[in-house]
């Protein structure tokens, strides 16, 4: 067995070109192919295609490569709208070569596979697309790396090499300032550009604002959030309203409820939760980013039924006694075993989980199911079109 594996591993080298049939989609923007028994994670391919793949890296478990020539194209293949979405180019968009209406099908397949393999949960779900339907000009937050030539750009896939660009097609138009891309920037600090839905634009570098207002105003329904440009905010222009509507429906709050908004940021969900629980209820917002909690303290200064906890969830959550419902929107790594245990120990009747990574959601879902919670609703939103990323919202109920 060992010698066969070693033989397979040594059969491919970086730079080799092999002809393969592209298999199923994998988590992370790749498709799986095999060559003489060795697994290859392929970028720029599509299931069912025959392609020439150039090997870009080798590890002990698998090889990685780019589909550089398509011998038998998939009917789902299109010409990428962006000139930088090519092998060796920008690594930001994994799926530009896939017809936009089909991208959600591949994301749905990834979610189902992750839940089956990691969560041991077989499920069906929809992945809903949102405006803009062409998948372009939706991103309101961008971090641009600076090349050796002093030009803004984005990293190539799995690389520290910067691809210089003159615009990003998934960014909202206000981000694509020609003067910013034409300027020669000294130093290595990234350019951070944020555009609010009220039309404000801030450019920061090295933690310092260099143009635009230092406070942005985001309007979601009847709520206005005055936030720092560096505070976390959903990057898709339609995400705050889309997610808030579903989250509030799934929470099904009652007047007097004690609610937790974990990893709550500046309080996107805390605002409507505080209204639904009423004056006799309470919302505990827990967030580890000091900048975000400073924003939240100002936003909810006059809300007596909102309490802001600045610190890590695993440190603050055990200190709260009664909890009826929990909403959590953790980073890509998920909540993790300790926080899931702490949530279950509080025995809330409902847990609504907003996730930007199906793998960490599936792992946490398995632990919740084993602890007596049942997933009774899950939906995906294609809030990262042209990329492999997908947002999920799941509800778990006790019993």
C-alpha positions as CSV (number, residue, x, y, z in Angstrom):
1,X,0.0,0.0,0.0
2,X,2.7,2.5,1.0
3,X,4.8,1.9,-2.0
4,X,1.8,2.3,-4.3
5,X,1.0,5.7,-2.7
6,X,4.6,6.8,-3.0
7,X,4.6,5.8,-6.6
8,X,1.5,7.8,-7.3
9,X,2.8,10.8,-5.5
10,X,6.0,10.8,-7.4
11,X,4.3,10.3,-10.7
12,X,3.3,14.0,-10.8
13,X,5.5,17.0,-10.5
14,X,4.9,20.8,-10.5
15,X,4.6,21.9,-14.1
16,X,3.4,18.6,-15.5
17,X,0.5,18.6,-17.8
18,X,-2.0,15.8,-17.8
19,X,-5.3,15.1,-19.5
20,X,-8.1,14.2,-17.1
21,X,-11.8,14.0,-16.8
22,X,-13.1,16.5,-14.2
23,X,-15.2,15.0,-11.5
24,X,-17.5,16.4,-8.7
25,X,-17.1,19.9,-7.2
26,X,-15.2,20.1,-3.9
27,X,-15.4,22.6,-1.0
28,X,-13.0,25.5,-1.6
29,X,-13.6,26.2,-5.3
30,X,-12.0,23.1,-6.8
31,X,-13.2,20.2,-8.8
32,X,-11.9,16.7,-8.2
33,X,-10.0,14.7,-10.9
34,X,-7.8,11.7,-10.7
35,X,-4.6,10.7,-12.7
36,X,-3.2,7.2,-12.2
37,X,-4.8,7.0,-8.8
38,X,-3.7,10.4,-7.5
39,X,-6.3,13.0,-6.6
40,X,-6.0,16.4,-8.2
41,X,-7.9,19.5,-7.0
42,X,-8.5,21.4,-10.2
43,X,-9.4,25.1,-10.5
44,X,-11.1,26.5,-13.6
45,X,-12.7,23.1,-14.5
46,X,-16.3,21.9,-14.4
47,X,-17.7,18.4,-13.7
48,X,-17.8,16.3,-16.8
49,X,-15.2,18.2,-18.8
50,X,-12.1,16.7,-20.3
51,X,-9.2,19.1,-19.7
52,X,-5.5,19.5,-19.8
53,X,-4.4,20.3,-16.3
54,X,-1.1,21.9,-15.3
55,X,0.1,20.8,-11.9
56,X,0.7,23.8,-9.6
57,X,1.6,22.1,-6.3
58,X,2.0,18.7,-4.7
59,X,1.4,17.6,-1.1
60,X,1.5,14.3,0.7
61,X,-2.2,13.8,0.1
62,X,-3.0,15.4,-3.2
63,X,-2.0,17.5,-6.1
64,X,-3.4,20.8,-7.3
65,X,-3.7,22.1,-10.8
66,X,-5.3,24.5,-13.2
67,X,-7.4,23.5,-16.2
68,X,-5.4,25.4,-19.0
69,X,-7.1,23.8,-22.0
70,X,-10.7,22.5,-22.2
71,X,-10.9,19.5,-24.7
72,X,-14.6,18.7,-24.0
73,X,-16.4,21.7,-22.5
74,X,-19.4,21.5,-20.1
75,X,-22.6,23.1,-21.2
76,X,-22.3,25.2,-18.0
77,X,-19.1,26.9,-19.2
78,X,-19.0,30.5,-20.2
79,X,-16.3,33.0,-21.0
80,X,-15.3,34.8,-17.7
81,X,-16.5,38.4,-17.7
82,X,-13.3,39.5,-16.0
83,X,-10.0,39.4,-17.9
84,X,-8.2,38.6,-14.7
85,X,-10.2,35.4,-13.9
86,X,-7.8,33.1,-15.6
87,X,-5.1,30.5,-14.5
88,X,-2.3,32.4,-13.0
89,X,-4.4,35.6,-12.6
90,X,-6.5,36.9,-9.8
91,X,-7.5,34.3,-7.2
92,X,-10.6,36.1,-5.9
93,X,-13.2,34.5,-8.2
94,X,-13.4,30.7,-8.5
95,X,-16.5,30.4,-10.6
96,X,-16.5,33.1,-13.2
97,X,-16.2,30.4,-15.9
98,X,-19.5,28.8,-14.8
99,X,-22.8,30.2,-16.1
100,X,-24.2,32.3,-13.3
101,X,-27.5,30.5,-12.9
102,X,-25.6,27.2,-12.5
103,X,-23.2,28.4,-9.8
104,X,-25.8,27.9,-7.1
105,X,-26.3,24.3,-8.1
106,X,-22.6,23.6,-7.5
107,X,-22.7,25.4,-4.1
108,X,-25.8,23.4,-3.2
109,X,-23.9,20.2,-4.0
110,X,-21.0,21.3,-1.7
111,X,-23.3,22.1,1.2
112,X,-25.0,18.7,0.9
113,X,-21.6,16.8,0.7
114,X,-20.2,18.7,3.7
115,X,-23.3,17.9,5.8
116,X,-23.3,14.3,4.8
117,X,-19.5,13.7,5.4
118,X,-18.8,16.0,8.3
119,X,-22.2,16.3,9.9
120,X,-23.6,12.9,9.1
121,X,-26.8,14.7,8.2
122,X,-28.6,14.1,4.9
123,X,-30.5,17.2,3.9
124,X,-32.0,18.9,1.0
125,X,-32.0,22.7,0.5
126,X,-32.3,25.6,-1.9
127,X,-29.5,28.0,-2.7
128,X,-31.3,31.3,-3.4
129,X,-29.8,33.9,-5.7
130,X,-30.2,37.6,-5.0
131,X,-29.8,40.8,-7.0
132,X,-27.8,41.7,-9.1
133,X,-28.7,38.5,-11.1
134,X,-25.6,38.8,-13.3
135,X,-23.3,38.3,-10.2
136,X,-21.4,41.5,-10.7
137,X,-21.0,44.8,-8.8
138,X,-22.2,43.5,-5.4
139,X,-19.3,43.7,-3.1
140,X,-19.1,46.8,-0.9
141,X,-15.9,46.0,1.0
142,X,-12.6,45.3,-0.7
143,X,-9.0,44.9,0.5
144,X,-6.4,45.5,-2.2
145,X,-2.9,44.2,-1.8
146,X,0.0,46.3,-3.2
147,X,2.3,44.9,-5.8
148,X,6.1,45.3,-5.9
149,X,5.4,48.0,-8.5
150,X,3.3,49.9,-6.0
151,X,0.0,49.1,-7.8
152,X,-3.2,47.8,-6.2
153,X,-4.2,44.3,-7.0
154,X,-5.4,40.9,-5.6
155,X,-3.6,37.8,-4.7
156,X,-3.3,34.9,-7.2
157,X,-4.8,31.6,-5.9
158,X,-2.8,30.1,-3.1
159,X,-0.1,32.6,-3.6
160,X,1.5,35.8,-2.3
161,X,2.0,37.1,-5.8
162,X,-0.2,40.1,-6.5
163,X,-2.1,40.4,-9.8
164,X,-2.3,44.1,-10.6
165,X,-5.8,45.1,-11.7
166,X,-7.5,48.2,-13.1
167,X,-11.0,47.3,-11.7
168,X,-12.8,44.5,-9.9
169,X,-16.0,43.4,-11.6
170,X,-17.6,42.0,-8.4
171,X,-17.0,45.3,-6.5
172,X,-19.7,48.0,-6.6
173,X,-18.9,50.7,-9.1
174,X,-18.0,53.2,-6.4
175,X,-15.0,51.1,-5.4
176,X,-13.5,51.1,-8.9
177,X,-11.9,54.6,-8.8
178,X,-9.5,54.8,-11.8
179,X,-7.3,57.3,-9.9
180,X,-6.8,54.8,-7.1
181,X,-5.6,52.0,-9.5
182,X,-3.4,54.4,-11.5
183,X,-1.6,55.8,-8.4
184,X,1.7,54.5,-7.3
185,X,1.4,53.4,-3.7
186,X,4.5,53.2,-1.5
187,X,4.8,50.5,1.2
188,X,3.1,47.2,1.7
189,X,0.0,48.2,3.7
190,X,-3.2,47.1,2.0
191,X,-5.8,49.5,0.7
192,X,-9.2,49.0,2.4
193,X,-12.2,50.4,0.6
194,X,-15.7,50.5,2.0
195,X,-18.8,51.9,0.4
196,X,-22.1,52.3,2.4
197,X,-25.6,51.9,1.0
198,X,-26.1,55.6,1.7
199,X,-23.4,56.5,-0.9
200,X,-20.4,57.2,1.3
201,X,-16.9,55.9,0.4
202,X,-14.0,55.5,2.7
203,X,-10.4,54.5,1.8
204,X,-8.1,53.4,4.7
205,X,-4.6,52.1,4.9
206,X,-2.7,50.7,7.8
207,X,-5.6,51.3,10.1
208,X,-5.8,55.0,9.2
209,X,-8.5,56.7,7.1
210,X,-7.0,58.5,4.1
211,X,-10.1,59.7,2.3
212,X,-13.9,59.8,2.9
213,X,-15.9,60.0,6.1
214,X,-14.6,58.1,9.2
215,X,-18.1,56.9,10.0
216,X,-20.3,55.2,7.4
217,X,-24.1,55.1,7.5
218,X,-25.8,51.8,6.6
219,X,-29.5,51.8,6.3
220,X,-31.4,48.5,6.8
221,X,-35.2,48.8,6.9
222,X,-36.0,51.4,9.6
223,X,-32.6,51.2,11.2
224,X,-29.5,53.3,10.5
225,X,-26.1,52.0,11.7
226,X,-23.3,54.5,12.1
227,X,-20.1,52.3,11.9
228,X,-16.4,52.5,11.4
229,X,-15.2,51.5,8.0
230,X,-13.1,48.7,9.5
231,X,-16.0,47.2,11.5
232,X,-17.4,44.0,10.1
233,X,-20.4,44.5,7.8
234,X,-21.9,42.0,5.3
235,X,-20.0,42.6,2.0
236,X,-22.9,41.9,-0.4
237,X,-25.1,45.0,-0.9
238,X,-28.3,42.9,-0.5
239,X,-27.1,40.7,2.4
240,X,-28.1,42.8,5.4
241,X,-31.7,43.1,4.4
242,X,-31.9,39.5,3.0
243,X,-30.4,37.9,6.1
244,X,-32.3,40.1,8.6
245,X,-35.7,39.2,7.1
246,X,-35.1,35.4,7.3
247,X,-33.3,35.5,10.7
248,X,-36.2,37.3,12.3
249,X,-38.8,35.0,10.8
250,X,-36.8,31.9,12.1
251,X,-36.2,33.3,15.6
252,X,-40.0,33.8,16.1
253,X,-39.4,36.0,19.1
254,X,-41.9,36.6,21.9
255,X,-42.2,39.7,24.0
256,X,-40.1,39.3,27.2
257,X,-37.6,36.9,25.6
258,X,-34.0,36.9,26.7
259,X,-31.9,36.7,23.5
260,X,-28.3,36.4,22.6
261,X,-26.6,37.8,19.4
262,X,-23.3,36.0,19.4
263,X,-20.4,37.3,17.2
264,X,-22.9,40.2,16.9
265,X,-20.6,42.8,15.3
266,X,-22.1,46.3,15.3
267,X,-25.6,44.8,16.0
268,X,-27.2,44.3,12.6
269,X,-29.5,41.6,14.1
270,X,-29.6,43.1,17.6
271,X,-31.6,46.1,16.4
272,X,-34.7,44.2,15.2
273,X,-34.3,41.6,18.0
274,X,-34.5,44.4,20.6
275,X,-37.8,45.6,19.1
276,X,-39.4,42.1,19.0
277,X,-38.5,41.2,22.6
278,X,-39.8,44.6,23.8
279,X,-39.0,46.5,26.9
280,X,-39.6,43.5,29.2
281,X,-37.1,41.4,27.2
282,X,-33.4,41.8,26.7
283,X,-30.7,41.3,24.0
284,X,-27.1,40.4,24.9
285,X,-24.7,41.3,22.0
286,X,-21.3,39.6,22.4
287,X,-18.5,40.6,20.1
288,X,-14.7,40.4,20.5
289,X,-13.8,43.3,18.1
290,X,-13.3,46.4,20.3
291,X,-13.9,48.7,17.3
292,X,-17.3,47.0,16.6
293,X,-18.4,47.1,20.2
294,X,-17.5,50.8,20.4
295,X,-19.8,51.3,17.4
296,X,-22.5,49.2,19.0
297,X,-22.4,51.1,22.3
298,X,-23.1,54.3,20.3
299,X,-25.8,52.7,18.2
300,X,-27.7,51.3,21.2
301,X,-26.9,54.0,23.6
302,X,-30.6,54.7,24.3
303,X,-31.8,51.1,24.1
304,X,-32.3,49.9,27.7
305,X,-33.0,46.4,26.7
306,X,-29.6,45.9,24.9
307,X,-26.5,44.9,26.7
308,X,-23.1,45.0,24.9
309,X,-20.5,42.4,26.0
310,X,-17.0,43.2,24.7
311,X,-15.0,40.0,24.6
312,X,-14.8,36.4,23.4
313,X,-18.0,34.5,23.2
314,X,-16.7,31.5,25.2
315,X,-15.8,33.9,28.0
316,X,-19.0,36.0,28.1
317,X,-21.7,33.5,27.2
318,X,-21.4,31.4,30.5
319,X,-22.0,34.6,32.5
320,X,-25.6,35.1,31.1
321,X,-28.2,33.2,33.2
322,X,-31.4,32.9,31.2
323,X,-31.4,32.5,27.4
324,X,-34.6,31.8,25.4
325,X,-33.1,32.2,21.9
326,X,-29.7,32.4,20.4
327,X,-28.6,33.9,17.1
328,X,-25.0,33.4,16.0
329,X,-23.0,34.6,13.0
330,X,-19.5,33.3,13.7
331,X,-16.4,33.7,11.5
332,X,-15.5,31.2,8.9
333,X,-14.0,28.8,11.5
334,X,-17.5,28.4,13.1
335,X,-18.5,28.4,16.7
336,X,-16.5,25.3,17.7
337,X,-17.0,22.6,20.3
338,X,-16.7,24.8,23.4
339,X,-19.2,27.4,22.3
340,X,-21.7,24.8,21.1
341,X,-21.5,23.1,24.5
342,X,-22.1,26.4,26.2
343,X,-25.1,27.2,24.0
344,X,-26.7,23.8,24.6
345,X,-26.1,24.2,28.4
346,X,-28.3,27.2,28.4
347,X,-31.1,25.2,26.8
348,X,-32.5,27.9,24.5
349,X,-35.7,26.8,22.6
350,X,-34.3,28.0,19.3
351,X,-30.8,28.5,17.8
352,X,-30.5,30.3,14.5
353,X,-27.0,29.9,12.9
354,X,-25.8,32.2,10.1
355,X,-22.7,30.7,8.5
356,X,-20.3,31.6,5.7
357,X,-18.7,28.2,5.6
358,X,-20.7,24.9,5.1
359,X,-17.8,22.8,6.6
360,X,-17.7,24.5,10.0
361,X,-21.6,24.7,10.0
362,X,-21.8,20.9,9.3
363,X,-19.4,20.1,12.2
364,X,-21.3,22.3,14.6
365,X,-24.6,21.0,13.4
366,X,-23.5,17.4,14.2
367,X,-22.7,18.4,17.8
368,X,-26.0,20.2,18.2
369,X,-27.9,17.2,16.8
370,X,-26.1,14.9,19.2
371,X,-27.0,17.3,22.1
372,X,-30.7,17.1,21.4
373,X,-31.2,19.9,18.9
374,X,-32.9,19.2,15.6
375,X,-32.2,21.1,12.4
376,X,-35.7,22.0,11.0
377,X,-34.8,24.7,8.5
378,X,-31.8,25.5,6.3
379,X,-31.4,27.6,3.2
380,X,-28.4,28.8,1.3
381,X,-28.0,32.3,-0.2
382,X,-25.6,33.0,-3.1
383,X,-24.2,36.1,-1.4
384,X,-20.8,35.6,-3.0
385,X,-21.5,35.1,-6.7
386,X,-18.6,34.3,-9.0
387,X,-16.8,32.8,-6.0
388,X,-17.1,29.4,-4.3
389,X,-18.4,30.9,-1.1
390,X,-22.0,30.6,0.1
391,X,-24.0,31.8,3.1
392,X,-26.3,29.4,5.0
393,X,-28.9,30.1,7.6
394,X,-30.0,27.1,9.7
395,X,-32.5,26.8,12.6
396,X,-32.1,24.3,15.4
397,X,-34.9,23.6,17.8
398,X,-34.7,21.7,21.1
399,X,-36.3,18.3,21.3
